[in-house]
Amino acid sequence: MAIDPEFERNREAVDENDGVTVWGPVDEPEQLGIHGTHVAVDFDICLGDGACLEDCPVDVFEWVETPGHPESERKAEPANEVQCIDCMLCVDVCPVDAIDVDAGRSG
């Protein structure tokens, strides 16, 4: 199941992690929500394979530890989403469609 591209309408902002908005629901460690707004990563389905970190030309993503999460113990946080140039490489390389980029959403 891919990230919900309408998460901004369907979910509530419940937290902020170093300037990155977290959209709920969150019930750690199993349910971590969607992180980011302009560049959004669904932490519940992210496999932590690092393809987005490797391919992003402007270093939007940084690793964060997510101990105990059933999919992976680290995730790609869009910590620098303001740097995003909307090239969509991260969206294209994500094997589980955990990333959505929308310039109409402000981060």
N, C-alpha and C positions, 0 to 999 in steps of 0.2 A: 504494500500500500504506500503510495507516494505522499509527499508533503501536501497538505491542503493549501492550495494557492489563495484561498479566501480566509486564511487563518486570522487575519486582522479583524474580520467581521465575526468569525465563528468562535473566537477565543478571547480571553481577557488577559491583559498584561498583568502578571502577578508578581514580578520581581525584576531586578536589574542586576546583572553580573558584570562588574567593571565597565559600566556604560552600555552594555548590551541588554536590550529588553528581552525578558523571558515571558513567553506566552503559555499559559497553563492549559490544562491542569498539570501540576507537578506533585509527585508523591515519591520522593527519593527513597532508594536508589533506582527503582524500576521505571518510574515515569518522570522524565526530565523536561518535557515540553519542547517548544520551538524557540530557538535563540536567534535574535536578530530581527530586523524589520525590512530594510531595503534588501539585505542579503539574509535570508532566513534558512536555518538548518534545523530540521526536525531531529532532535537528539534521541527520540524514541526509536527511530529507524536507522540512524547513522551507524555504519559499520566500523568507522574509524580507520578506513583503509588508506587515507592520506592523499588520495588522488586530487582532491581540490587544493590541498596545500601545495602539492607539487606543480600543478598546472596554472594556478592563479598568478598572472603577471605582475600584480600590484600588492601581493602579500596581505590579502584581506583576512586570512585564517590563521589561527594559532591553536596549538593543542591545549586542551584542558583535561584534567583527570576526572573520570567519572566512575570511581570504584563501585563495584557491585552491580553495574548496569548489565542486563542480560545480553545486549548486542556487542558492546565493547567497553573497555575500561578507560578509554579516552575518546574525545570527540573533537571535531573541528569547529571551534568557536569563531564566528565572524567578528572578531575583536576590532578589526579595522574597516568596518563596512563603509565608512565615509570615503575610503580610497577606491571603492568599486567603480569600474569603468563600464559596467554592463556588457562585458564581452561574452558572458554566458558559458565560458569554458568549464567552470565548476559544475554548472547544471548538466552540461554534456557528459562529463566524466564520472559523475556520481552513479555507481552501479545500482543503487536502490532508490533513486529519485528523492533523496532527502533534502535537496537544496532548491530554493526558489528565489529568483532575483527579479525585482520589480522596481524600476526607477520611480514609479508613482507612489511608492511607499517610502516615507522618510525614516532614516535610521537614527 
